[in-house]
Amino acid sequence: MTVEELNPLKNVQKIIKETCKNLNLSESIYKLIKEPDRVIEVNIPVKMDDGSIEVFKGYRSQHNNTLGPTKGGIRFHQGVNLDEVKALSIWMTFKCAIANIPFGGGKGGIIVDPKTLSKGELERLSRGYVEKLYEVLGEDLDIPAPDVNTNAQIIAWMADEYNKLSRENAWGTFTGKPVVLNGSKGRSEATGLGIAIVLKEALKKLNKSLNNSSIAVQGFGNVGSNAALCIENLGGKVVSVAEWHREKGFYAIHDERGLNIEKLISYFNEKGTLLGFAGSSEIKEEEFWSLPVDVLVPAALENSININNVDLIKAKLICEGANGPLTPVADDILKRKGIEVTPDILTNAGGVIVSYFEWVQNLDNYYWNEEHVKEKEEEFLVDAFNNVWSMKEKFNCNMRNAAYMYAIKKLAEAMKYRGWY
């Protein structure tokens, strides 16, 4: 029986080591990028509504600033842990390198289930996180953004707290802000749109068209819902969506004719569930993974596709909307089955690309319209996709290996010029 390694840090370190070997890079490169430059652990006291004090543990990982200030989201989740945050910051470094934007990788998180907090408690926690870390954040140092269970409101509280403590109006220190607080138009849907763009480009390379291709999406949060909507707007047909409920667990709905995603988003926001949506039927978890769709988009959390369900998959293409949704064992099995995978560090780079645009707009104090943001996002992503595909053809490898080779080769060259080795 195969035992899976589910620690994301160990998994990404293994890929880094293999990539350095494939590129004939020195051991020094591996040593420089296998761990973050700096990791900070904080304990955040929060006064609860009943007058008691709770202390929440938080982290911030700053991986590598070779190409620019570190950049990455903050997640609020009960499953947050140090190795996860480290791994996510490493992935972000590679993502920025692939996207050709001048950032390194950062990541943060707090161990908390935000659904158990009142709005006031959530605000005090958000501000407390910044109070503990503001001295190592900044427009030219480290730039956080939303991630799992965080949003524009939470980022607005954090940006406000940072500006109070630093006595600046440094709005570029946080991205993913509300548009009215110097956020960028097109930011909230940027990751989802990026997934749709990469999916479309990958299908072209496989001699298929997005028009009327059947798509299944796992996860219907900000990323999954926007990906589904953008895929539909570009001509794809989303036939199934899966979600997670605290009490019910994994569940999914299906409609072979195609779900109306705009109506489904409204229904989900109103009801808090996908079940009962007009024209759809509930299907079991095994049925969802085994759907004979053209494309599967895992857009929830890491390790979603693993040894327990990978053999069920019949999709012809997988586009990783989440970070690390495939375990290495699952990835190897899909490779043997001939199923192409567009890796997370390319597929979900739309969010950090538009975060970069927001940062640029903040520094210039000049703001773009939504059409311009989306046009530039597509331009950056198509360029990134083609660079990775060229590496894939040059080395006759899969897209994941090609993406890592492109990113690490670029980092190695930059670190060489900077005299780091």
C-alpha positions as CSV (number, residue, x, y, z in Angstrom):
1,M,0.0,0.0,0.0
2,T,1.4,3.4,-1.0
3,V,1.7,5.9,1.9
4,E,1.2,9.5,0.8
5,E,3.3,12.4,2.0
6,L,0.8,15.2,2.6
7,N,3.2,17.8,4.1
8,P,3.2,20.5,1.5
9,L,6.6,21.8,2.5
10,K,8.3,18.4,2.1
11,N,6.5,18.0,-1.3
12,V,7.6,21.3,-2.7
13,Q,11.2,20.8,-1.4
14,K,11.3,17.5,-3.3
15,I,10.2,19.2,-6.5
16,I,12.8,22.0,-6.0
17,K,15.5,19.4,-5.6
18,E,14.5,17.4,-8.7
19,T,14.2,20.6,-10.7
20,C,17.6,21.8,-9.8
21,K,19.0,18.4,-10.8
22,N,17.1,18.5,-14.1
23,L,18.6,22.0,-14.8
24,N,22.1,21.0,-13.7
25,L,22.0,23.8,-11.1
26,S,24.3,23.7,-8.1
27,E,23.4,22.5,-4.6
28,S,23.7,26.2,-3.6
29,I,20.5,27.1,-5.5
30,Y,18.6,24.4,-3.7
31,K,19.8,25.5,-0.3
32,L,18.9,29.2,-1.1
33,I,15.3,28.5,-2.0
34,K,14.2,25.3,-0.1
35,E,13.3,27.4,3.0
36,P,11.9,30.9,3.5
37,D,14.3,33.7,4.3
38,R,12.2,34.6,7.4
39,V,9.2,33.2,9.2
40,I,7.4,35.0,12.0
41,E,5.1,33.4,14.6
42,V,2.8,35.7,16.6
43,N,0.2,35.2,19.3
44,I,-2.7,37.6,19.0
45,P,-4.9,38.4,22.0
46,V,-8.5,39.3,21.1
47,K,-11.1,40.6,23.5
48,M,-14.2,38.6,22.7
49,D,-17.8,40.0,22.8
50,D,-18.4,38.3,26.2
51,G,-15.4,40.1,27.7
52,S,-13.1,37.1,27.8
53,I,-9.7,37.1,26.1
54,E,-8.8,34.5,23.4
55,V,-5.3,34.2,22.0
56,F,-4.9,33.2,18.3
57,K,-1.7,32.0,16.7
58,G,-0.7,33.6,13.4
59,Y,2.2,33.3,10.9
60,R,3.9,35.2,8.2
61,S,6.5,33.6,5.9
62,Q,8.7,35.7,3.6
63,H,10.4,33.3,1.2
64,N,12.6,35.1,-1.2
65,N,13.0,38.7,-2.3
66,T,15.4,38.2,-5.2
67,L,12.9,39.7,-7.7
68,G,11.3,42.2,-5.4
69,P,9.3,42.6,-2.2
70,T,7.5,39.5,-1.0
71,K,3.8,39.1,-1.8
72,G,1.1,36.8,-0.8
73,G,-2.2,36.2,0.9
74,I,-3.4,35.8,4.5
75,R,-5.7,32.9,5.2
76,F,-8.0,32.4,8.2
77,H,-8.6,28.7,8.7
78,Q,-8.6,26.2,11.5
79,G,-6.2,24.0,9.5
80,V,-3.4,26.6,9.1
81,N,0.0,25.4,10.2
82,L,3.6,26.5,9.9
83,D,4.7,24.1,7.1
84,E,1.7,25.0,5.0
85,V,2.4,28.7,5.3
86,K,6.1,28.1,4.4
87,A,5.1,26.0,1.4
88,L,2.6,28.5,0.1
89,S,5.2,31.3,0.3
90,I,7.6,29.2,-1.8
91,W,4.9,28.5,-4.4
92,M,4.2,32.3,-4.5
93,T,7.8,33.0,-5.3
94,F,7.6,30.6,-8.3
95,K,4.2,32.0,-9.3
96,C,5.5,35.6,-9.4
97,A,8.6,34.4,-11.5
98,I,6.3,32.6,-14.0
99,A,4.0,35.6,-14.2
100,N,7.0,37.9,-14.8
101,I,6.1,40.4,-12.1
102,P,8.7,42.0,-9.7
103,F,7.7,40.2,-6.5
104,G,9.0,37.3,-4.3
105,G,6.8,35.0,-2.3
106,G,5.1,35.6,1.0
107,K,2.2,34.0,2.8
108,G,0.4,34.4,6.1
109,G,-2.3,32.7,8.2
110,I,-4.2,32.6,11.4
111,I,-5.4,29.4,13.1
112,V,-9.1,30.2,13.4
113,D,-12.5,29.3,12.1
114,P,-13.8,32.8,11.1
115,K,-17.4,31.5,11.0
116,T,-17.3,31.2,14.9
117,L,-16.4,34.9,15.3
118,S,-18.7,38.0,15.3
119,K,-17.9,40.8,13.0
120,G,-16.4,42.8,15.9
121,E,-14.2,39.9,16.9
122,L,-13.1,39.3,13.3
123,E,-12.1,43.0,13.0
124,R,-10.1,43.0,16.3
125,L,-8.3,39.8,15.2
126,S,-7.5,41.3,11.8
127,R,-6.1,44.5,13.3
128,G,-4.3,42.5,16.0
129,Y,-2.4,40.5,13.3
130,V,-1.2,43.7,11.7
131,E,-0.2,45.2,15.1
132,K,2.1,42.3,15.6
133,L,3.6,42.4,12.1
134,Y,3.5,45.9,10.7
135,E,7.2,46.6,11.2
136,V,8.0,43.9,8.6
137,L,5.3,44.9,6.1
138,G,5.4,47.7,3.6
139,E,5.1,48.6,-0.1
140,D,8.7,47.8,-0.7
141,L,9.0,44.9,1.9
142,D,6.1,42.6,2.1
143,I,2.6,43.0,0.6
144,P,-0.3,40.8,1.9
145,A,-3.6,40.1,0.2
146,P,-6.8,38.1,0.7
147,D,-6.7,34.3,0.7
148,V,-8.9,31.5,2.1
149,N,-11.7,33.0,4.3
150,T,-10.4,36.6,4.0
151,N,-11.8,39.3,1.8
152,A,-11.8,43.0,0.9
153,Q,-13.4,44.0,4.2
154,I,-10.7,42.2,6.3
155,I,-8.0,43.7,4.1
156,A,-9.5,47.1,4.6
157,W,-9.3,46.7,8.3
158,M,-5.7,45.6,8.0
159,A,-4.7,48.4,5.7
160,D,-6.3,51.0,8.0
161,E,-4.5,49.5,11.0
162,Y,-1.2,49.5,9.1
163,N,-1.6,53.2,8.1
164,K,-2.4,54.2,11.7
165,L,0.6,52.4,13.1
166,S,3.1,53.5,10.5
167,R,1.6,57.0,10.2
168,E,1.6,56.7,6.5
169,N,-1.0,56.5,3.7
170,A,0.8,53.5,2.2
171,W,-2.2,51.8,0.5
172,G,0.1,49.7,-1.6
173,T,1.1,47.7,1.4
174,F,-2.1,45.6,1.0
175,T,-3.8,44.5,-2.2
176,G,-7.3,43.1,-2.6
177,K,-8.8,46.2,-1.0
178,P,-12.2,47.6,-1.8
179,V,-12.2,49.7,-4.9
180,V,-13.3,52.7,-2.8
181,L,-10.2,52.3,-0.7
182,N,-7.7,52.4,-3.6
183,G,-8.3,48.8,-4.6
184,S,-8.2,47.7,-8.3
185,K,-11.2,47.1,-10.4
186,G,-11.2,43.5,-11.5
187,R,-9.3,42.2,-8.5
188,S,-12.1,40.1,-6.8
189,E,-12.6,38.0,-10.0
190,A,-9.0,38.0,-11.1
191,T,-8.0,34.5,-9.9
192,G,-11.1,33.0,-11.4
193,L,-10.7,34.8,-14.7
194,G,-7.0,33.7,-14.8
195,I,-8.1,30.0,-14.4
196,A,-10.5,30.4,-17.3
197,I,-7.8,32.0,-19.5
198,V,-5.2,29.2,-18.8
199,L,-7.9,26.6,-19.3
200,K,-8.8,28.0,-22.7
201,E,-5.1,28.2,-23.7
202,A,-4.5,24.6,-22.6
203,L,-7.5,23.3,-24.5
204,K,-6.1,25.0,-27.6
205,K,-2.8,23.1,-27.2
206,L,-4.8,19.9,-26.9
207,N,-6.7,20.8,-30.2
208,K,-9.9,21.4,-28.3
209,S,-12.2,24.4,-28.0
210,L,-13.6,25.8,-24.8
211,N,-16.9,26.3,-26.6
212,N,-19.3,23.6,-25.2
213,S,-16.5,21.8,-23.4
214,S,-17.8,20.2,-20.2
215,I,-16.3,21.4,-17.0
216,A,-16.6,20.3,-13.3
217,V,-15.5,22.7,-10.6
218,Q,-14.6,21.7,-7.0
219,G,-15.1,24.6,-4.6
220,F,-17.5,27.5,-4.9
221,G,-15.8,30.2,-2.9
222,N,-14.4,33.3,-4.5
223,V,-12.0,31.4,-6.7
224,G,-14.3,28.6,-7.8
225,S,-17.4,30.6,-8.3
226,N,-15.6,33.3,-10.4
227,A,-13.7,30.6,-12.4
228,A,-17.0,28.9,-13.2
229,L,-18.6,32.2,-14.2
230,C,-15.7,33.2,-16.4
231,I,-15.5,29.8,-18.0
232,E,-19.2,30.0,-18.8
233,N,-18.8,33.6,-20.2
234,L,-16.0,32.3,-22.5
235,G,-18.2,29.6,-23.9
236,G,-17.6,26.6,-21.6
237,K,-20.3,24.5,-20.1
238,V,-20.1,23.9,-16.3
239,V,-22.0,20.7,-15.6
240,S,-21.1,20.1,-12.0
241,V,-20.0,22.0,-8.9
242,A,-18.8,20.5,-5.6
243,E,-18.7,22.2,-2.2
244,W,-18.1,21.5,1.5
245,H,-20.6,22.0,4.3
246,R,-19.6,21.8,8.0
247,E,-22.3,19.4,8.8
248,K,-22.9,17.6,5.5
249,G,-19.3,17.4,4.4
250,F,-18.5,17.0,0.7
251,Y,-21.5,17.3,-1.7
252,A,-22.0,18.1,-5.4
253,I,-24.7,19.0,-7.9
254,H,-24.9,18.1,-11.5
255,D,-26.8,19.2,-14.7
256,E,-25.7,17.7,-18.0
257,R,-27.2,20.6,-19.9
258,G,-25.0,23.1,-18.0
259,L,-25.6,25.0,-14.8
260,N,-26.5,28.7,-15.0
261,I,-23.6,30.0,-13.0
262,E,-24.8,33.6,-12.5
263,K,-28.1,32.3,-11.0
264,L,-26.2,29.6,-9.0
265,I,-24.0,32.2,-7.4
266,S,-27.1,34.2,-6.3
267,Y,-28.8,31.0,-5.1
268,F,-25.7,30.0,-3.1
269,N,-25.3,33.5,-1.5
270,E,-28.9,33.4,-0.5
271,K,-29.3,29.8,0.7
272,G,-25.8,29.0,1.8
273,T,-26.0,25.7,-0.2
274,L,-25.9,24.5,-3.8
275,L,-28.5,21.8,-3.1
276,G,-32.0,22.3,-4.5
277,F,-30.8,24.6,-7.3
278,A,-33.4,24.4,-10.2
279,G,-32.6,21.8,-12.8
280,S,-29.8,20.2,-10.9
281,S,-29.5,16.9,-9.0
282,E,-27.3,15.9,-6.1
283,I,-24.5,13.5,-6.8
284,K,-22.2,11.5,-4.5
285,E,-18.6,12.4,-4.1
286,E,-17.4,9.4,-6.1
287,E,-19.8,10.3,-8.9
288,F,-18.4,13.9,-9.0
289,W,-14.7,12.8,-9.3
290,S,-15.6,10.2,-12.0
291,L,-17.6,12.5,-14.3
292,P,-16.4,12.1,-17.9
293,V,-15.9,15.8,-18.3
294,D,-13.4,17.6,-20.6
295,V,-11.9,19.6,-17.7
296,L,-11.8,19.3,-13.9
297,V,-11.0,22.4,-11.9
298,P,-10.1,21.7,-8.2
299,A,-10.5,25.1,-6.6
300,A,-10.8,24.3,-2.9
301,L,-7.8,23.3,-0.6
302,E,-4.6,21.4,-1.0
303,N,-4.5,17.6,-1.3
304,S,-8.1,17.4,-2.6
305,I,-7.1,14.9,-5.3
306,N,-5.2,12.0,-3.6
307,I,-4.7,8.3,-3.6
308,N,-8.3,7.7,-2.5
309,N,-10.0,9.3,-5.5
310,V,-7.4,9.8,-8.3
311,D,-8.3,6.5,-10.0
312,L,-11.9,7.7,-10.4
313,I,-10.9,10.7,-12.5
314,K,-11.9,10.6,-16.2
315,A,-11.4,14.2,-17.1
316,K,-9.1,14.9,-20.0
317,L,-7.5,18.0,-18.5
318,I,-7.1,19.2,-14.9
319,C,-6.5,22.9,-14.1
320,E,-5.4,23.5,-10.6
321,G,-7.4,26.5,-9.3
322,A,-6.3,25.9,-5.6
323,N,-2.8,25.7,-4.3
324,G,-1.5,22.2,-4.2
325,P,-4.8,20.3,-4.9
326,L,-3.0,17.2,-6.1
327,T,-0.8,15.1,-3.9
328,P,2.5,13.9,-5.6
329,V,1.2,10.3,-5.7
330,A,-2.0,11.5,-7.5
331,D,0.1,13.6,-9.8
332,D,2.2,10.6,-10.8
333,I,-0.9,8.5,-11.4
334,L,-2.5,11.2,-13.6
335,K,0.8,11.5,-15.5
336,R,0.8,7.7,-16.2
337,K,-2.8,8.0,-17.4
338,G,-1.9,10.7,-19.8
339,I,-4.0,13.4,-18.2
340,E,-2.5,16.8,-18.7
341,V,-2.4,19.1,-15.6
342,T,-1.9,22.9,-15.7
343,P,-0.1,23.5,-12.4
344,D,-1.3,25.9,-9.7
345,I,1.7,28.2,-9.9
346,L,0.5,29.0,-13.4
347,T,-3.2,28.4,-13.4
348,N,-4.1,30.6,-10.4
349,A,-1.6,33.3,-11.0
350,G,-4.3,35.8,-12.2
351,G,-4.8,36.9,-8.6
352,V,-1.2,38.0,-8.0
353,I,-1.0,39.5,-11.4
354,V,-3.9,41.8,-10.7
355,S,-2.6,42.4,-7.2
356,Y,0.6,43.6,-8.9
357,F,-1.6,45.9,-11.0
358,E,-3.2,47.3,-7.8
359,W,0.2,47.9,-6.3
360,V,1.3,49.8,-9.4
361,Q,-1.8,51.9,-9.4
362,N,-1.4,52.7,-5.7
363,L,2.3,53.8,-6.2
364,D,1.3,55.9,-9.3
365,N,-1.9,57.1,-7.7
366,Y,-3.5,56.6,-11.1
367,Y,-6.3,54.0,-11.6
368,W,-7.3,51.9,-14.5
369,N,-10.7,50.9,-15.8
370,E,-11.9,47.3,-15.5
371,E,-11.5,46.5,-19.2
372,H,-7.9,47.6,-19.1
373,V,-7.2,45.4,-16.1
374,K,-8.7,42.3,-17.7
375,E,-6.9,42.9,-21.0
376,K,-3.6,43.2,-19.2
377,E,-4.3,40.2,-17.1
378,E,-4.9,38.1,-20.2
379,E,-1.8,39.5,-21.8
380,F,0.4,38.5,-18.8
381,L,-1.2,35.1,-18.5
382,V,-1.0,34.1,-22.1
383,D,2.6,35.1,-22.1
384,A,3.3,33.1,-19.0
385,F,1.4,30.1,-20.4
386,N,3.4,30.2,-23.7
387,N,6.7,30.5,-21.8
388,V,5.9,27.4,-19.7
389,W,4.6,25.5,-22.8
390,S,7.9,26.3,-24.6
391,M,9.8,24.9,-21.7
392,K,7.6,21.8,-21.7
393,E,8.4,21.2,-25.4
394,K,12.1,21.9,-25.0
395,F,12.5,19.4,-22.1
396,N,9.8,17.0,-23.3
397,C,8.2,17.0,-19.8
398,N,4.8,17.8,-18.3
399,M,3.6,21.3,-17.5
400,R,4.3,21.1,-13.8
401,N,7.9,20.3,-14.4
402,A,8.2,22.9,-17.1
403,A,6.7,25.6,-14.8
404,Y,9.1,24.8,-12.0
405,M,12.1,24.8,-14.4
406,Y,11.1,28.2,-15.8
407,A,10.7,29.7,-12.4
408,I,13.8,28.3,-10.7
409,K,16.0,29.0,-13.8
410,K,14.9,32.6,-13.6
411,L,15.5,32.8,-9.8
412,A,18.9,31.2,-10.2
413,E,20.0,33.7,-12.8
414,A,18.7,36.7,-10.8
415,M,20.5,35.5,-7.6
416,K,23.7,35.0,-9.6
417,Y,23.6,38.6,-10.8
418,R,22.9,39.8,-7.2
419,G,26.0,37.9,-6.0
420,W,24.1,35.5,-3.7
421,Y,26.1,32.5,-4.8
